[in-house]
Amino acid sequence: MIGLLSWRILKYLLIGALFFLVGFKSAWYIQSLKIEKMRLEAKKLEEALKQCEGANESNLKTISALKLDIAKANKLCSARAKVYRHTLKKLQEIDALEPKSEGGNETDSSDPILLELNRMFPSGAYDK
């Protein structure tokens, strides 16, 4: 009877151990699937990061080129503004000129405004 009782207990212990092993194997398999999923996700994120780094480098080059273009445009605009101010000053000086009068009602036949305008523009500018 003791042998039969120990056989029944042993049978249940073996069945329990079998279920334990199956459960352990299933849990191990599920964990390996989770780990594999995380590795794939990490790989995708690394690829996305590399793409972002490449895009950032490209954007930095574009920004540098745009900064150079802006600096050139600012330099050109300041040069044009300087020429504009100089021309405006010269035109104001010319506008302030009046014909010279020499004694009595006689006036000088030369026109100072025309002379100054001719000095402002180099000779031959309109020959082209």
C-alpha positions as CSV (number, residue, x, y, z in Angstrom):
1,M,0.0,0.0,0.0
2,I,2.8,2.4,0.7
3,G,4.3,1.5,-2.7
4,L,1.0,2.2,-4.4
5,L,0.6,5.5,-2.5
6,S,4.0,6.6,-3.4
7,W,3.4,5.7,-7.0
8,R,0.3,7.9,-7.1
9,I,2.2,10.8,-5.5
10,L,5.1,10.2,-7.8
11,K,2.6,10.2,-10.8
12,Y,1.2,13.5,-9.7
13,L,4.6,14.9,-9.1
14,L,5.7,13.9,-12.6
15,I,2.6,15.4,-14.2
16,G,3.2,18.6,-12.1
17,A,6.8,18.7,-13.2
18,L,5.8,18.2,-16.8
19,F,3.3,21.1,-16.6
20,F,6.0,23.2,-14.8
21,L,8.4,22.5,-17.6
22,V,5.9,23.2,-20.3
23,G,5.0,26.5,-18.5
24,F,8.6,27.4,-18.1
25,K,9.3,26.7,-21.8
26,S,6.3,28.8,-22.8
27,A,7.4,31.7,-20.6
28,W,10.9,31.4,-21.9
29,Y,9.6,31.5,-25.5
30,I,7.3,34.5,-24.8
31,Q,10.2,36.4,-23.2
32,S,12.4,35.6,-26.2
33,L,9.7,37.0,-28.5
34,K,9.5,40.2,-26.4
35,I,13.3,40.5,-26.5
36,E,13.4,40.0,-30.2
37,K,10.6,42.6,-30.7
38,M,12.6,45.1,-28.6
39,R,15.7,44.5,-30.6
40,L,13.8,45.1,-33.8
41,E,12.4,48.3,-32.4
42,A,15.8,49.4,-31.3
43,K,17.2,48.7,-34.7
44,K,14.3,50.8,-36.3
45,L,15.0,53.6,-33.9
46,E,18.7,53.6,-34.7
47,E,18.0,53.8,-38.4
48,A,15.6,56.7,-37.8
49,L,18.2,58.4,-35.7
50,K,20.8,58.0,-38.5
51,Q,18.3,59.5,-41.0
52,C,17.7,62.4,-38.7
53,E,21.4,62.9,-38.3
54,G,21.8,63.0,-42.1
55,A,19.0,65.4,-42.4
56,N,20.5,67.6,-39.7
57,E,23.8,67.7,-41.5
58,S,22.1,68.6,-44.7
59,N,20.1,71.3,-43.0
60,L,23.2,72.7,-41.3
61,K,24.9,73.0,-44.7
62,T,21.8,74.7,-46.1
63,I,21.7,77.1,-43.2
64,S,25.4,78.0,-43.6
65,A,24.8,78.6,-47.3
66,L,21.8,80.8,-46.6
67,K,23.8,82.8,-44.0
68,L,26.5,83.4,-46.6
69,D,23.8,84.5,-49.1
70,I,22.3,86.8,-46.5
71,A,25.7,88.3,-45.7
72,K,26.3,88.9,-49.4
73,A,22.8,90.4,-49.9
74,N,23.3,92.7,-46.9
75,K,26.7,93.8,-48.2
76,L,25.2,94.5,-51.6
77,C,22.2,96.4,-50.1
78,S,24.5,98.5,-47.9
79,A,26.6,99.4,-50.9
80,R,23.5,100.3,-52.9
81,A,22.2,102.4,-50.0
82,K,25.6,104.2,-49.8
83,V,25.4,105.0,-53.5
84,Y,21.8,106.1,-53.1
85,R,22.7,108.4,-50.2
86,H,25.6,109.9,-52.1
87,T,23.4,110.5,-55.2
88,L,20.7,112.0,-53.1
89,K,23.2,114.3,-51.4
90,K,24.6,115.4,-54.8
91,L,21.1,116.0,-56.2
92,Q,20.2,118.1,-53.2
93,E,23.4,120.2,-53.7
94,I,22.5,120.6,-57.4
95,D,18.9,121.5,-56.5
96,A,20.2,124.3,-54.2
97,L,22.2,125.9,-57.1
98,E,20.9,129.0,-58.8
99,P,22.1,130.8,-61.9
100,K,24.8,133.4,-61.2
101,S,23.9,137.0,-61.9
102,E,26.6,139.4,-62.9
103,G,25.8,143.0,-62.2
104,G,22.6,144.5,-63.5
105,N,20.1,142.2,-65.2
106,E,22.7,140.1,-67.1
107,T,23.1,136.4,-66.1
108,D,25.8,134.0,-66.9
109,S,25.0,132.0,-69.9
110,S,26.3,128.7,-68.4
111,D,23.8,126.7,-66.4
112,P,25.4,125.5,-63.1
113,I,22.7,122.8,-62.6
114,L,23.5,121.4,-66.0
115,L,27.2,121.5,-65.3
116,E,26.8,119.7,-62.0
117,L,24.6,117.0,-63.6
118,N,27.2,116.5,-66.3
119,R,29.9,116.1,-63.6
120,M,27.8,113.6,-61.8
121,F,27.6,111.2,-64.7
122,P,30.8,110.2,-66.4
123,S,31.3,111.2,-70.0
124,G,30.4,108.5,-72.6
125,A,27.8,106.9,-70.3
126,Y,25.1,107.3,-72.8
127,D,27.2,106.4,-75.9
128,K,26.7,102.7,-75.3
